[in-house]
Amino acid sequence: FYPISHVFLPISANSIAPWEESRRTTGKPLLTLYTHDHCTLCDELVEQLEAQFAGRYALEKVDITRKENVRFLRLYRYDIPVLFLNGQFLCMHRLNADLLQKRLVELDTSTS
């Protein structure tokens, strides 16, 4: 298991974090999925998200094989799918539905 703390990208003082922008524009938390084509585990994770959490999140997919995402390829080459919620690591390899449910409830209560 790899330490996850080093994967957070710094946000400059003048920029808005993607999850904050998502919350402002859609009113929903942002799930970021690190993936690539032909990833059956990734497809399964997305299907589980849609079945169990439809309408409760905005989903951003990051293809780690694209040239501009080489840093994520180095980090996650053998670990996809990797899922972040609002910029914080949530799970890898398989969806942790219990943890996602807990975090979504926490977000709902903190913004109410």
C-alpha positions as CSV (number, residue, x, y, z in Angstrom):
1,F,0.0,0.0,0.0
2,Y,1.4,3.4,-1.0
3,P,1.2,6.5,1.3
4,I,-1.4,8.7,-0.1
5,S,-0.4,12.0,1.5
6,H,2.0,12.9,-1.2
7,V,-0.6,12.9,-4.0
8,F,-2.3,16.1,-3.1
9,L,-1.6,18.9,-5.5
10,P,-1.1,22.4,-4.0
11,I,-3.8,24.9,-4.8
12,S,-2.5,28.4,-5.3
13,A,-3.9,31.2,-3.3
14,N,-5.7,32.7,-6.3
15,S,-7.2,29.5,-7.7
16,I,-10.3,27.6,-6.6
17,A,-10.0,23.9,-5.8
18,P,-11.9,21.8,-8.3
19,W,-14.1,20.4,-5.6
20,E,-15.1,23.8,-4.4
21,E,-15.9,24.8,-8.0
22,S,-18.0,21.6,-8.3
23,R,-19.9,22.4,-5.1
24,R,-20.6,26.0,-6.3
25,T,-21.7,25.0,-9.8
26,T,-23.6,21.7,-9.2
27,G,-24.2,21.8,-5.4
28,K,-22.6,18.4,-5.2
29,P,-19.3,17.0,-4.0
30,L,-16.7,16.1,-6.5
31,L,-15.5,12.5,-7.0
32,T,-12.3,12.3,-9.0
33,L,-11.7,8.9,-10.6
34,Y,-8.1,8.1,-11.8
35,T,-8.6,5.6,-14.6
36,H,-7.7,4.6,-18.1
37,D,-9.3,2.9,-21.1
38,H,-10.0,-0.9,-20.8
39,C,-10.1,-0.9,-17.0
40,T,-12.8,-3.3,-16.0
41,L,-12.4,-2.5,-12.3
42,C,-13.0,1.2,-13.1
43,D,-16.1,0.4,-15.1
44,E,-17.4,-1.7,-12.2
45,L,-16.7,1.1,-9.8
46,V,-18.6,3.6,-11.9
47,E,-21.6,1.2,-12.2
48,Q,-21.6,0.9,-8.4
49,L,-21.5,4.6,-8.0
50,E,-24.4,5.1,-10.4
51,A,-26.5,2.3,-8.7
52,Q,-25.9,3.3,-5.1
53,F,-25.2,7.1,-5.2
54,A,-26.9,8.5,-8.3
55,G,-27.4,12.2,-8.1
56,R,-25.3,12.8,-5.0
57,Y,-22.0,13.7,-6.6
58,A,-20.3,15.1,-9.7
59,L,-17.8,12.8,-11.3
60,E,-14.5,13.8,-12.9
61,K,-12.5,11.1,-14.7
62,V,-8.8,11.5,-15.1
63,D,-7.2,9.3,-17.7
64,I,-3.7,8.6,-16.3
65,T,-2.4,7.5,-19.7
66,R,-2.7,11.0,-21.2
67,K,0.5,12.9,-21.6
68,E,-0.6,15.8,-19.3
69,N,-1.4,13.2,-16.5
70,V,2.0,11.5,-16.4
71,R,2.4,12.3,-12.7
72,F,-0.8,10.3,-11.9
73,L,0.5,7.4,-14.1
74,R,3.6,7.3,-12.0
75,L,1.5,7.2,-8.8
76,Y,-1.3,5.0,-9.8
77,R,-0.1,2.8,-12.6
78,Y,-0.9,-0.5,-10.8
79,D,-3.6,0.8,-8.4
80,I,-6.5,2.1,-10.5
81,P,-9.2,2.7,-10.0
82,V,-8.3,5.4,-7.4
83,L,-11.1,7.5,-6.1
84,F,-10.9,10.9,-4.3
85,L,-13.8,12.8,-2.7
86,N,-13.3,16.6,-2.7
87,G,-9.5,16.2,-3.1
88,Q,-9.1,13.6,-0.3
89,F,-8.3,10.0,-0.9
90,L,-11.3,7.7,-0.6
91,C,-10.4,4.3,-1.9
92,M,-8.5,2.3,-4.6
93,H,-9.1,-0.9,-6.5
94,R,-12.7,-1.3,-5.3
95,L,-15.4,1.1,-4.2
96,N,-15.6,1.5,-0.4
97,A,-19.4,2.2,-0.4
98,D,-19.6,2.4,3.4
99,L,-16.9,5.0,3.6
100,L,-18.3,7.0,0.7
101,Q,-21.8,7.0,2.4
102,K,-20.3,8.2,5.6
103,R,-18.4,11.0,4.0
104,L,-21.4,12.1,1.9
105,V,-23.5,12.3,5.1
106,E,-20.7,14.3,6.8
107,L,-20.6,16.7,3.9
108,D,-24.4,17.0,3.9
109,T,-24.5,17.8,7.6
110,S,-21.6,20.3,7.5
111,T,-23.2,22.3,4.7
112,S,-26.7,22.4,6.2
